Amino acid sequence: MIRKDSPQSVIESYRRRQQMGPFIVWGLAVLLVVVGIIILVVWFTGQNRPAISLFASPTPTATSTFTPTPVTPTSTPTVTPTETLTPTVTETPTPQGPFEYTVQEGDTCWDIAVKFEADLLVLLTLNNFGNTCPIKPGDKILVPVKGQELPTETPLPTDLPRGQKIEYIVKTGETLDIIARRFNSTIEAILKENKLTDANKISAGQKLIIPVNIVTPTPTRAPTRTTTPGGSTATPVPPTATATP
C-alpha cells in the first residue's frame, strides 16, 4: 500500500526546501565564481596567454616615413671623339736629273721617251745618239726627267778669278779636252775636281765642276807663209795655253 504523508509532513518538507534554496543558489554561484577564477588563472598563466594589459595604451598610427633610396652613381659614358686619320701623302721623289734605264726588248728611243714623258731630243742629246737611236736590249742609257730641257748656256764673265769653280753641263760631242781649252783649264784639274779617273767617260747632260782660268792662253801667232812653186801658202799656227803657276 502506498504510504500517504500527512499534511503536516508535507508542509514541513516544503519549508525545509524553501530554507535550503538560497544556500543552494549561493553555493552554485560561489562554485561558478571559483571555476571562473581558475579558468582565468590558467588562461593568463599558460603558454598561450593573451597579451592584454590592464590599461589600454593608444595604438600608434603608422606614419609613412620617406627613406631615400641610395642611388648608385652610374658612370656616364664619355664620348671620345674618334680621331680622323688623315691619310699621309707619300710623295714619290722626282729625280733631279737624268736617270739610268736598261733597254728592254722592243724598246725604241721614241717608246722610252713616251713611257717616261721625256723630251726625245733631250734623250738623244744625253746619250750622244745624234739623229739615230742605236740601242739594243740590255743597253744602259740616260733618260731625262719629265720637263727637262736642253741646258741654255749662260755667257760667263770674262774677269773670273783664277781657279774659280763653275758648274757646266756637257753637250753632245764635247770632250774634256774641248771643255778644258774653252775655260782655260786642264783635263787633270777637271778629273781631280770631279773625282773621275777616265777622261773619255763623260756623256752629254753630265754636270761637271770646272776650275776656270788656271792656265794662260798663248796669243795666236801670225800664220807663216811658205813659198812654193806656183804660189805661196799661209799655214796657221794653233794657239797654245801655258799653265800659270
FENRA-V488839 format. One line per field, one symbol per residue. ss: DSSP state (H for helix, E for strand, L for the rest). phi: phi as a letter, one per 30 degrees, with the letter a starting at -180 (. if undefined). burial: 1 if it has 24 or more other C-alpha atoms within 12 Angstrom, else 0. Layout:
ss: ???
phi: ???
burial: ???
This chain:
ss: LLLLLLHHHHHHHHHHHHHHHHHHHHHHHHHHHHHHHHHHHHHHHLLLLLLLLLLLLLLLLLLLLLLLLLLLLLLLLLLLLLLLLLLLLLLLLLLLLLEEEELLLLLLHHHHHHHLLLLHHHHHHHLLLLLLLLLLLLLEEEELLLLLLLLLLLLLLLLLLLLLEEEEELLLLLLHHHHHHHLLLLHHHHHHHLLLLLLLLLLLLLEEEEELLLEEELLLLLLEEEEELLEEEEELLLLLEEELL
phi: .ddcddedddddddddddddedddddddddddddddddddddddcddcdddbcdcdcdddddcdcdcdddcddcddddddddddddeddcddededbebdbcdceidbddddddechcddddddddchdiccbdcbejdcbccdddidcddcdcedddcdddiecbcbcdcdidbdddddddchcbdddddddchccbdccbbdjdcbccdchcbcddedddddccdbejlcbccdcddbbcdcd
burial: 00000000000000000000000000000000000000000000000000000000000000000000000000000000000000000000000011001000000110011001011111111111000010100000111110010100000000000010010111110111001111111110111001000000011111011111111000000000000000000000000000000
